[in-house]
Amino acid sequence: SASRWGACPLPTQLPLIWETLQLALASTLVAVAIATIFAFLAANNAWIPAPVRFAIRVLVAFLRTMPELAWAVIFVMAFGIGAIPGFLALMLHTVGSLTKLFYEAVESAQNKPVRGLAACGASLQKIRFALWPQVKPLFLSYGFMRLEINFRSSTILGLVGAGGIGQELMTNIKLDRYDQVSITLLLIILVVSALDMLSGRLRLWVLEGKK
């Protein structure tokens, strides 16, 4: 009908797009913080006992082996439909993925500054002043990259009831509202493109000091 096709879905969909962005940002920030700690606990050159390193590596391998969609289904069954299952699913998978990238970056860091501080009797200062300055640019770059991935993933998680614009997309597909489906897809494409451009500028600004 004309009224069906004439109704503007933007007042409904824009808040859902914003919710999806918040979901991706929150899960990425929490995951980056946890993965940073795990990375130094799992790295071979961070002077952590071998059983702790092994346990962290096994844990993060399990977290990243389970896809986000599987985590989302589990948490939707546990907590019901909403944003919390999406946040937990994205956060856990991101912790698993980023920790591996982070501890590999730590292990590839140059050892000369570490040896210099060790000769001065430093202990934890070796991580703070020798390893962290070397790996911080990589950590930030991986974090920005993961934010882009998480926004795309969060639109998919909505298909199983984990909140955000994906949930609205699935509802419109089931109800044959193809006008609203097309507008939703267009909004997702626009936001992903804007997020790609913004994260690229942020990487240059943070890592290289460029505007």
Beta strands, then each sheet from edge to edge (+ up, - down):
end
